[in-house]
Each structure stands twice: as structure tokens, then as C-alpha cells.
Amino acid sequence: MPVAVTSSHPFRGRGPRGGGSSRLRRRELALRRPVFLHPAGTRHIRERTLSSRSGIGDPAGGARRRPRPQEEVIELRKKSRTLMPALLLLILFIALVAPGCAKKEAAEEEAERAVSEEEAPPAAAEERAAEAERERPEGTEAEETEEAEEAMPFASGTQSLGSGWAADMVISDVRWADHGTYFRIVFELRKSDGTEATSLPATQAYPANSEGSELNIFFLGAGVTDSRFRNESDSVSVAHPLITRIGRTVGGGSGETTFKVTATAPIRYYLHRVTGPLRVILDIER
């Protein structure tokens, strides 16, 4: 049933003559007329008011409906099911690739180490080759403590070491000692400025007489700074039952420095070298 709504206007203006303006009077009467609203219209207004307060609009264009907590949980589960296969694939990829990377890094380090060894200075390579072939333990103490039981290839023929000419090299020290089963003579070589030598000049030991009781050993181009052997006629007497004298002698005229070893009987010997510092060692069998 229609509902009558009476509307009134708060304005009560009067005209200049006290009777009021006819125009304002008509307006006031018009505002006081009842307005009839259909119940459907009031329901529509009420529904729009309630929907605007609750935040839930109509499907045509109202406010967006809020999801319920249960719906949010369902949505999160759907997303986790979608991301789970990708996460498993990522873990599998890391497990397969990580060991391969570690092997690759190890191979690269090994390759770098090999390249650095190949690019080593020629002097260092020569020293390593010499140590592998004929060198003995380094240091002066090794000359005094080497075991006599070690087999040495003693011989009486010509034996050679090194190569080339060494104009800037000197024999700085000559020393000898008895080791029980053999007698050892050591010739220490250095550069003329006192620094350590790295390469050995041509060196040779050979019998000096037909009986084999004298032995010569020469160094090509090397001088002598040992005060006992600076001149070619210098020699030192040795109190030993086999070796009696060690001294200098005149060389072959090609710039070599020659030493002579005199024994009481034919001798067999072994010529070799060690480094740190560079030394030529002559072992004579007893």
C-alpha cells in the first residue's frame, strides 16, 4: 500500500507587506504535498543501504566481495600444488649439477698446475732432471752422513758431467773426507759474484797415467777462489793410506781448470753432482 510522506520546508519568509510573497507561498504549499512511495521502492533503497554498509555489492557493479578464511586456505593449497613440481625439479637440478661443477674446478686446477710446471725456467727443469738421474741428498751434511752400504757404480774409465763453458763460475771450496768404504772429494762451485750456480760446465775425470794411480779432473772455464789451489802448482798432502795428494796441474790449454789426485794404487771412482749449492763429487773406492 502506498505510503504518504509529508514534507515541510523550514523557510517561513514574509513579503514586505506582511502577507508574504505569493511565489514563496506556492513553493511552501508544494513542499507540503504528500509524496507517495511504492513499497518496492523503499525495499530497493533499504537493500542498497544495507549492501553499502556491509561492503557486499550486487553482481552488476557493487563492491567486491571479501573471500572467507576457508576459501583463502583452499586458494593457498592450489598454489602450493602448482609450485611443488617446480621446486622438486630445482632440487634435482642442483643435486645433479653441483658434483659436476666440483669436478670441473678440480680439473681446471690440475691443468693450471701442469701449465705452471711446463713454464718453469730452464734452469729449474735442468736441476730436476739432474736430481732424478744422478743427484744425491742436498746439503753439506749429506756429504758426511751418506751410508757406505749404498751401491756406487765405480769404474776406472773416463767419466763426464755438464756441458758448455762457464766463464763466470769459480770453484770456491775443495774438501775431502774418508767414509770407510770410499774416499770422497767435493768441489763446490759458485758464480764469480758469490751467488749460487745453477748450471754445471763441462766436467771430466780420466786416468792421468797408465798404472791408474793418478786421476785428473777438469772444469771447463771455471776459475778457483780456494786459497789453497789458486795457482796451477798448488797441492795439499793428504794423510790417508790410499790417497796421498790433491792439487792443481796444468790443463790442456783450452781454458780448463785441472786438479790431480794421487793414490798409492790403481783406483776406481764415481763422478756425480748435487745441488744446493752446486757441487761435483768424486768418490774413490777403497
C-alpha positions as semicolon CSV with decimal commas, in nm:
position;residue;x (nm);y (nm);z (nm)
1;M;0,000;0,000;0,000
2;P;0,137;0,349;-0,087
3;V;0,296;0,539;0,197
4;A;0,236;0,910;0,233
5;V;0,532;1,125;0,334
6;T;0,468;1,482;0,432
7;S;0,747;1,722;0,357
8;S;0,776;2,066;0,507
9;H;1,010;2,345;0,428
10;P;1,170;2,533;0,717
11;F;1,154;2,865;0,537
12;R;0,873;3,095;0,651
13;G;0,961;3,410;0,474
14;R;0,726;3,709;0,463
15;G;0,691;3,966;0,200
16;P;0,737;4,337;0,253
17;R;0,366;4,391;0,308
18;G;0,333;4,127;0,584
19;G;0,124;3,899;0,366
20;G;0,424;3,712;0,223
21;S;0,524;3,658;-0,131
22;S;0,280;3,463;-0,344
23;R;0,565;3,283;-0,514
24;L;0,717;3,169;-0,188
25;R;0,375;3,069;-0,065
26;R;0,314;2,845;-0,359
27;R;0,652;2,687;-0,309
28;E;0,580;2,619;0,054
29;L;0,247;2,458;-0,033
30;A;0,411;2,242;-0,296
31;L;0,666;2,117;-0,046
32;R;0,393;2,026;0,200
33;R;0,219;1,797;-0,050
34;P;0,235;1,426;0,040
35;V;0,480;1,211;-0,161
36;F;0,371;0,854;-0,221
37;L;0,646;0,586;-0,238
38;H;0,583;0,233;-0,358
39;P;0,689;-0,043;-0,113
40;A;0,913;-0,189;-0,378
41;G;1,097;0,139;-0,399
42;T;1,153;0,155;-0,025
43;R;1,278;-0,205;-0,028
44;H;1,522;-0,117;-0,305
45;I;1,651;0,180;-0,108
46;R;1,685;-0,030;0,205
47;E;1,874;-0,308;0,024
48;R;2,114;-0,057;-0,130
49;T;2,173;0,100;0,210
50;L;2,241;-0,238;0,374
51;S;2,467;-0,353;0,093
52;S;2,673;-0,035;0,111
53;R;2,715;-0,081;0,487
54;S;2,815;-0,449;0,468
55;G;3,053;-0,400;0,174
56;I;2,883;-0,669;-0,038
57;G;2,759;-0,529;-0,364
58;D;2,534;-0,663;-0,633
59;P;2,685;-0,863;-0,924
60;A;2,625;-0,575;-1,166
61;G;2,881;-0,336;-1,024
62;G;2,881;-0,320;-0,645
63;A;3,175;-0,357;-0,409
64;R;3,394;-0,668;-0,441
65;R;3,303;-0,949;-0,203
66;R;3,564;-1,046;0,056
67;P;3,678;-1,408;0,047
68;R;3,616;-1,615;0,354
69;P;3,907;-1,770;0,553
70;Q;3,824;-2,118;0,430
71;E;3,835;-2,001;0,070
72;E;4,178;-1,843;0,132
73;V;4,312;-2,175;0,263
74;I;4,180;-2,357;-0,044
75;E;4,344;-2,099;-0,269
76;L;4,680;-2,138;-0,092
77;R;4,663;-2,516;-0,130
78;K;4,603;-2,481;-0,502
79;K;4,905;-2,251;-0,537
80;S;5,129;-2,486;-0,336
81;R;5,025;-2,780;-0,557
82;T;5,122;-2,577;-0,861
83;L;5,466;-2,475;-0,724
84;M;5,564;-2,814;-0,576
85;P;5,673;-2,981;-0,907
86;A;5,888;-2,679;-0,995
87;L;6,055;-2,689;-0,652
88;L;6,131;-3,061;-0,685
89;L;6,284;-3,006;-1,029
90;L;6,506;-2,728;-0,891
91;I;6,635;-2,951;-0,608
92;L;6,706;-3,233;-0,854
93;F;6,892;-2,996;-1,085
94;I;7,115;-2,868;-0,803
95;A;7,191;-3,225;-0,689
96;L;7,299;-3,325;-1,041
97;V;7,490;-3,013;-1,138
98;A;7,685;-2,942;-0,813
99;P;7,913;-3,254;-0,830
100;G;7,989;-3,181;-1,195
101;C;8,097;-2,825;-1,111
102;A;8,328;-2,951;-0,835
103;K;8,493;-3,199;-1,074
104;K;8,533;-2,928;-1,335
105;E;8,705;-2,695;-1,085
106;A;8,944;-2,975;-0,979
107;A;9,031;-3,046;-1,343
108;E;9,098;-2,678;-1,409
109;E;9,330;-2,656;-1,106
110;E;9,520;-2,966;-1,226
111;A;9,556;-2,815;-1,573
112;E;9,686;-2,487;-1,429
113;R;9,939;-2,677;-1,218
114;A;10,061;-2,869;-1,523
115;V;10,096;-2,548;-1,726
116;S;10,295;-2,379;-1,447
117;E;10,533;-2,676;-1,433
118;E;10,579;-2,667;-1,811
119;E;10,651;-2,293;-1,798
120;A;10,920;-2,332;-1,529
121;P;11,260;-2,174;-1,606
122;P;11,505;-2,397;-1,799
123;A;11,749;-2,389;-1,506
124;A;11,486;-2,534;-1,270
125;A;11,391;-2,803;-1,522
126;E;11,758;-2,894;-1,564
127;E;11,802;-2,925;-1,189
128;R;11,501;-3,155;-1,159
129;A;11,629;-3,376;-1,440
130;A;11,972;-3,394;-1,284
131;E;11,828;-3,487;-0,945
132;A;11,622;-3,767;-1,099
133;E;11,926;-3,912;-1,275
134;R;12,234;-3,881;-1,060
135;E;12,191;-3,643;-0,768
136;R;12,217;-3,736;-0,402
137;P;12,074;-3,567;-0,088
138;E;12,140;-3,192;-0,078
139;G;12,346;-3,003;0,180
140;T;12,698;-3,034;0,319
141;E;12,579;-3,271;0,593
142;A;12,478;-3,525;0,330
143;E;12,844;-3,549;0,222
144;E;12,941;-3,665;0,570
145;T;12,645;-3,892;0,655
146;E;12,578;-4,090;0,338
147;E;12,560;-4,461;0,409
148;A;12,854;-4,666;0,288
149;E;12,627;-4,960;0,203
150;E;12,473;-4,769;-0,091
151;A;12,591;-4,923;-0,416
152;M;12,803;-4,692;-0,636
153;P;12,897;-4,767;-0,997
154;F;13,275;-4,738;-0,951
155;A;13,482;-4,754;-1,272
156;S;13,831;-4,668;-1,397
157;G;13,747;-4,512;-1,734
158;T;13,661;-4,157;-1,838
159;Q;13,350;-4,008;-1,677
160;S;13,183;-3,677;-1,779
161;L;12,927;-3,430;-1,641
162;G;12,773;-3,098;-1,751
163;S;12,821;-2,914;-2,078
164;G;12,943;-2,584;-2,219
165;W;13,169;-2,310;-2,095
166;A;13,133;-2,131;-1,760
167;A;13,336;-1,809;-1,771
168;D;13,155;-1,656;-1,471
169;M;13,189;-1,963;-1,244
170;V;13,453;-2,042;-0,983
171;I;13,549;-2,335;-0,759
172;S;13,504;-2,174;-0,419
173;D;13,592;-2,468;-0,194
174;V;13,763;-2,809;-0,214
175;R;13,719;-3,054;0,074
176;W;13,763;-3,427;0,132
177;A;13,695;-3,699;0,392
178;D;13,717;-4,074;0,443
179;H;13,385;-4,262;0,453
180;G;13,507;-4,611;0,535
181;T;13,444;-4,792;0,209
182;Y;13,522;-4,492;-0,011
183;F;13,714;-4,162;-0,007
184;R;13,520;-3,851;-0,110
185;I;13,646;-3,525;-0,266
186;V;13,398;-3,236;-0,306
187;F;13,437;-2,938;-0,543
188;E;13,188;-2,662;-0,462
189;L;13,103;-2,422;-0,748
190;R;12,954;-2,072;-0,735
191;K;12,921;-1,775;-0,965
192;S;13,202;-1,521;-0,960
193;D;12,980;-1,273;-0,771
194;G;12,924;-1,526;-0,489
195;T;12,567;-1,623;-0,580
196;E;12,459;-1,983;-0,618
197;A;12,534;-2,151;-0,951
198;T;12,256;-2,331;-1,137
199;S;12,424;-2,494;-1,438
200;L;12,736;-2,711;-1,447
201;P;13,008;-2,654;-1,712
202;A;13,172;-2,943;-1,894
203;T;13,346;-3,156;-1,630
204;Q;13,550;-3,473;-1,687
205;A;13,753;-3,723;-1,482
206;Y;14,008;-3,953;-1,652
207;P;14,325;-4,154;-1,562
208;A;14,646;-3,946;-1,571
209;N;14,896;-4,239;-1,603
210;S;14,900;-4,589;-1,739
211;E;14,905;-4,754;-1,395
212;G;14,578;-4,587;-1,299
213;S;14,714;-4,446;-0,972
214;E;14,672;-4,082;-1,080
215;L;14,347;-3,917;-1,174
216;N;14,277;-3,581;-1,342
217;I;13,950;-3,388;-1,319
218;F;13,893;-3,067;-1,516
219;F;13,626;-2,794;-1,522
220;L;13,586;-2,603;-1,849
221;G;13,613;-2,225;-1,798
222;A;13,585;-2,227;-1,417
223;G;13,830;-2,031;-1,203
224;V;13,945;-2,110;-0,848
225;T;13,897;-1,891;-0,538
226;D;14,001;-2,151;-0,278
227;S;14,324;-2,003;-0,136
228;R;14,500;-2,343;-0,128
229;F;14,462;-2,401;-0,502
230;R;14,481;-2,061;-0,673
231;N;14,798;-2,147;-0,870
232;E;14,849;-2,441;-1,102
233;S;15,136;-2,571;-0,891
234;D;14,949;-2,567;-0,560
235;S;14,884;-2,900;-0,389
236;V;14,798;-3,039;-0,045
237;S;14,932;-3,357;0,111
238;V;14,670;-3,598;0,246
239;A;14,737;-3,836;0,536
240;H;14,550;-4,136;0,403
241;P;14,653;-4,493;0,322
242;L;14,518;-4,471;-0,035
243;I;14,505;-4,101;-0,134
244;T;14,832;-3,913;-0,075
245;R;14,797;-3,576;-0,255
246;I;14,537;-3,343;-0,408
247;G;14,647;-3,044;-0,612
248;R;14,630;-2,833;-0,928
249;T;14,801;-2,923;-1,253
250;V;14,847;-2,769;-1,596
251;G;14,545;-2,823;-1,819
252;G;14,519;-2,895;-2,188
253;G;14,539;-2,528;-2,290
254;S;14,168;-2,481;-2,376
255;G;14,078;-2,278;-2,067
256;E;14,001;-2,562;-1,828
257;T;14,099;-2,581;-1,461
258;T;14,251;-2,923;-1,381
259;F;14,301;-3,099;-1,047
260;K;14,514;-3,409;-0,992
261;V;14,452;-3,684;-0,734
262;T;14,749;-3,910;-0,650
263;A;14,699;-4,257;-0,498
264;T;14,920;-4,542;-0,384
265;A;14,743;-4,797;-0,605
266;P;14,516;-4,808;-0,910
267;I;14,183;-4,652;-0,825
268;R;13,825;-4,681;-0,936
269;Y;13,595;-4,384;-0,893
270;Y;13,245;-4,245;-0,942
271;L;13,186;-3,885;-1,061
272;H;12,849;-3,721;-0,987
273;R;12,695;-3,391;-0,873
274;V;12,445;-3,249;-0,621
275;T;12,280;-2,909;-0,584
276;G;12,208;-2,661;-0,305
277;P;12,481;-2,544;-0,352
278;L;12,611;-2,692;-0,678
279;R;12,887;-2,946;-0,610
280;V;13,084;-3,201;-0,810
281;I;13,164;-3,512;-0,604
282;L;13,440;-3,763;-0,675
283;D;13,402;-4,089;-0,476
284;I;13,707;-4,318;-0,486
285;E;13,663;-4,683;-0,397
286;R;13,887;-4,820;-0,120
